Amino acid sequence: MIIVYICSCLKRFVVKKVTVVLGITFLLIYTTGLTSCEKAKVTPGDPVAILLTEKQKEVVDSANNFAFNLFRPIITGTKSAENIMISPFSISSALSMTLNGAGGETYDAMAKALSLDDKTLSEINDAYFKLMSDMVSVDDRVVINIANSVWVENSFTVKEGFMQALETYFDAEAKSFDINDAGAATDINSWIESKTNGKIKNMMSSLDPATVMLLINAVYFNGKWRDKFDKAGTSNRPFYLSSGASKDVPTMYNETDLAVLHRDNATIVDIPYGQGNYTMVVALPDEGVTPADIAGSLDAVKWQEWTTAIENAGTHIQLYLPKFKYEYKRSLVNDLTTMGMGIAFTDNADFSNISDESLKIFDVMHQTYIATDEEGTEAAAATVVVVGTTSANPSTTVININRPFLYFIREIYTGTIVFMGVVEDPSAS
């Protein structure tokens, strides 16, 4: 087994968040070229602070609120035991791009569904620009790629201001397609596949003849555990399904110091990737409690309580974590309609900031992939907003993750939840 590399003097592997003043002081020291300052540089084991303004932090908090509002009904509404995964960052990015084209009641409904109704469009755009700029390069041991694109049908005229906003704040690639070309969907799929390292494939089967625009976000994540699990320690262990049955699944093992706490009927373990900016938060429900029960009580406020408590927690544990790998795909139209933005999918939609033609959203498609093993986690997601013309259509504690559980992959300084999911059956793919 690989013993986690961690200083014995630390109770917790993730360095506590520094204050803005300390963060600024550190950056000044770091950027100084004097030889005497070499020792002040960030070591590979330390997370790097991403400093957000108060408004940017508020947008992130709102995005996390949207994440839980979307996640809760998806889990509770799933009748059969199913592995579920969404990327709230991908979804909110694609919808925030679309928000730049909305007006009137449609804008208000979309902003409210996104929990951004108290933010200006400028504040929203500024926050996403900051996240996409800083989250990508923060950790050399974590690969995270974020790509946006807007695909416009050849015969469709788009307002210059809309395209300029997407290019400026979301670094969106401008693409074109011919709706009469049978290979248009293939071209779009190829772009998504290339931006997700081949993990999200064949997302679009076809295009509605009235489609004039697609707004796409793609996210790829590959994080190596801060301390890898030893493959020799992996063995088949029982995992107890929601049905009451059990099956033996490959389960990884490590003995290490990690942040662990018990709160809200769940044991919460925080497992870091790379230098610690990105972590996987695993929430194991108590006996008799389901992942849906935990998700049903989660919101942005409680999530903040969890992550704050994690900063001050640390203990020596024996960790058993099953390997898992699966894909998930879902249309979000019904979910988003329930959340209050149904008008965007009707002929009454107002996307007058995109074009003078009458437009509506045909579909919001979301597809994800995740694989977690001894090395780390590889995950990917893509969200496609399809827009078309209207009227057409200290002591050692044993933590054994041996029953359905939740997980969240986050960046600790911005608080951004990049991926979130539930594992009902680790052997299902």
Secondary structure, 3 states (H helix, E strand, C coil): CCCCCCCCCCCCCCCCCCCHHHHHHHHHHHHCCCHHHHHHCCCCCCCCCCCCCHHHHHHHHHHHHHHHHHHHHHHHCCCCCCCEEECHHHHHHHHHHHHCCCCHHHHHHHHHHCCCCCCCHHHHHHHHHHHHHHCCCCCCCEEEEEEEEEEEECCCCCCHHHHHHHHHHHCCEEEEECCCCCCHHHHHHHHHHHHCCCCCCCCCCCCCCCEEEEEEEEEEEEEEECCCCCHHHCEEEEEECCCCCEEEEEEEEEEEEEEEEEECCEEEEEEEECCCCEEEEEEEECCCCCHHHHHHHCCHHHHHHHHHHHHCCCEEEEEEEECEEEEEEEECHHHHHHHHHHHHHCCCCCCCCCCCCCEEEEEEEEEEEEEECCCEEEEEEEEEEEEEECCCCCCCEEEECCCCEEEEEEECCCCCEEEEEEECCCCCC
